[in-house]
Amino acid sequence: MNLIDGISNTVIILIRAGAVCRIAYCFLRLVTTEDEAAQYKKRIRNTFIFYILAESAFILKDIFLNYYS
């Protein structure tokens, strides 16, 4: 059980760091290229959606593990 918790904590940290880096990159590109602003706004929105879904999946995993153990 400790192995599963360790792996899931590592994955969630990587997801959080990746989402922050992706959003920062898209904001940087959004400022520098006005021609592709709509595309980068959509990428930022999609990154937020991915982050919310990923966090929700790990929260559900924790709920199920706490309920059944």
Backbone bond lengths (Angstrom), bond angles and torsions (degrees), N, CA, C in turn:
res aa  C-N    CA-C-N  psi(-1)  N-CA   C-N-CA  omega(-1)  CA-C   N-CA-C  phi
1 M - - - 1.451 - - 1.524 110.87 -
2 N 1.340 116.18 -35.82 1.455 119.16 178.85 1.521 111.44 -66.13
3 L 1.340 116.38 -33.15 1.457 120.39 178.47 1.528 110.97 -65.30
4 I 1.319 116.38 -42.33 1.470 120.44 179.08 1.517 110.47 -64.45
5 D 1.315 117.33 -42.93 1.468 120.57 178.61 1.521 111.27 -64.03
6 G 1.324 116.97 -41.02 1.457 120.73 179.04 1.517 112.57 -64.02
7 I 1.326 115.62 -43.47 1.467 119.91 178.80 1.520 110.58 -66.02
8 S 1.323 117.58 -44.03 1.467 119.73 -178.50 1.523 111.40 -66.86
9 N 1.334 117.86 -36.88 1.465 119.89 176.57 1.526 111.12 -65.62
10 T 1.319 117.38 -39.02 1.465 120.89 177.51 1.528 110.96 -65.03
11 V 1.308 116.56 -43.24 1.468 120.19 -179.61 1.520 110.77 -64.95
12 I 1.314 118.41 -42.41 1.464 120.13 -178.86 1.526 110.97 -67.11
13 I 1.335 117.56 -34.57 1.467 120.00 175.56 1.523 110.21 -65.08
14 L 1.330 116.91 -41.93 1.469 120.47 178.24 1.526 111.66 -65.43
15 I 1.326 116.51 -37.74 1.471 119.87 178.23 1.523 110.28 -65.63
16 R 1.326 117.02 -43.74 1.464 120.12 179.28 1.522 111.12 -62.98
17 A 1.326 117.20 -45.63 1.466 120.74 -179.74 1.520 110.96 -64.85
18 G 1.320 116.48 -40.98 1.465 120.13 178.86 1.516 112.58 -65.11
19 A 1.313 116.91 -39.67 1.467 120.43 179.24 1.526 110.94 -66.32
20 V 1.323 116.56 -42.22 1.470 119.81 178.73 1.528 110.66 -63.92
21 C 1.325 116.90 -43.76 1.474 120.19 178.57 1.521 111.18 -63.74
22 R 1.320 116.87 -41.70 1.470 120.79 -179.96 1.526 110.91 -64.13
23 I 1.320 117.41 -43.20 1.467 120.79 179.52 1.519 110.34 -66.21
24 A 1.329 117.10 -41.24 1.464 120.20 178.63 1.523 110.80 -63.26
25 Y 1.325 116.91 -42.34 1.462 120.89 178.28 1.527 110.84 -62.90
26 C 1.323 116.77 -44.31 1.470 120.12 -179.58 1.523 111.29 -65.58
27 F 1.340 118.23 -38.68 1.461 120.29 176.06 1.523 111.06 -63.51
28 L 1.323 116.54 -40.54 1.457 120.63 178.34 1.521 110.78 -63.21
29 R 1.319 117.16 -45.29 1.466 120.82 177.89 1.530 111.40 -68.25
30 L 1.320 117.09 -30.92 1.458 121.68 178.86 1.522 110.69 -65.01
31 V 1.323 116.05 -38.91 1.460 121.31 -179.58 1.532 111.25 -72.65
32 T 1.331 116.13 -38.35 1.462 119.34 -173.82 1.522 113.53 -83.32
33 T 1.313 119.49 -30.46 1.465 121.26 -178.38 1.514 109.88 -120.19
34 E 1.309 116.31 103.94 1.463 120.85 179.74 1.525 112.04 -75.26
35 D 1.334 116.76 -22.87 1.465 119.92 -177.87 1.526 112.20 -67.63
36 E 1.310 116.78 -32.77 1.457 121.04 -176.49 1.527 111.98 -107.14
37 A 1.311 117.36 27.71 1.468 121.38 -175.60 1.525 111.80 -61.94
38 A 1.318 117.40 -41.97 1.471 120.12 -178.39 1.520 110.86 -64.27
39 Q 1.322 116.28 -37.91 1.458 120.16 -179.81 1.531 111.30 -65.46
40 Y 1.322 117.48 -42.51 1.461 120.02 -178.82 1.531 111.76 -74.21
41 K 1.327 118.19 -30.65 1.467 120.05 173.91 1.527 110.32 -63.68
42 K 1.340 116.00 -39.75 1.458 120.29 178.52 1.527 110.68 -67.00
43 R 1.333 117.36 -38.13 1.459 120.59 178.07 1.526 111.29 -66.20
44 I 1.330 117.08 -38.11 1.463 120.37 177.17 1.525 109.99 -64.53
45 R 1.314 116.76 -43.63 1.469 121.10 178.75 1.528 110.67 -62.06
46 N 1.321 116.99 -43.00 1.461 120.71 179.25 1.531 111.45 -65.66
47 T 1.326 116.83 -34.92 1.460 120.08 177.35 1.525 110.49 -66.11
48 F 1.338 117.50 -41.21 1.465 120.59 176.19 1.528 111.12 -61.78
49 I 1.320 116.67 -42.17 1.463 120.30 179.49 1.530 110.31 -63.34
50 F 1.338 116.85 -44.35 1.461 120.58 177.73 1.525 110.83 -59.93
51 Y 1.325 116.91 -44.05 1.462 120.91 -178.62 1.523 111.15 -62.63
52 I 1.311 117.09 -43.43 1.466 121.04 179.81 1.525 110.50 -64.01
53 L 1.330 117.27 -43.24 1.466 120.28 178.93 1.527 111.82 -65.96
54 A 1.328 117.24 -39.38 1.464 120.39 179.53 1.524 111.11 -66.09
55 E 1.331 116.95 -43.84 1.463 120.20 177.51 1.528 110.49 -62.50
56 S 1.318 116.54 -40.27 1.470 120.57 -179.84 1.523 111.01 -63.45
57 A 1.326 117.28 -39.74 1.458 120.52 179.89 1.521 110.84 -63.40
58 F 1.328 117.60 -41.63 1.457 119.64 -179.84 1.524 111.97 -72.71
59 I 1.306 117.35 -31.26 1.465 119.97 175.73 1.532 110.11 -67.65
60 L 1.336 116.38 -41.81 1.465 119.50 177.00 1.525 111.48 -63.33
61 K 1.330 117.14 -38.43 1.466 120.92 177.01 1.524 110.39 -60.27
62 D 1.332 116.34 -44.68 1.467 120.22 179.15 1.528 111.66 -64.46
63 I 1.312 116.85 -39.42 1.469 120.34 178.45 1.520 110.77 -63.13
64 F 1.340 117.30 -45.51 1.460 120.38 -179.86 1.522 111.76 -65.47
65 L 1.330 117.18 -41.31 1.463 119.48 -179.80 1.524 111.34 -66.69
66 N 1.327 117.26 -38.50 1.463 119.19 178.88 1.528 112.03 -71.64
67 Y 1.309 117.30 -32.55 1.454 121.04 -178.22 1.538 110.77 -72.09
68 Y 1.330 116.68 -42.53 1.466 120.33 -174.50 1.517 113.75 -92.45
69 S 1.331 118.44 -1.09 1.467 117.05 178.08 1.515 112.14 -110.90
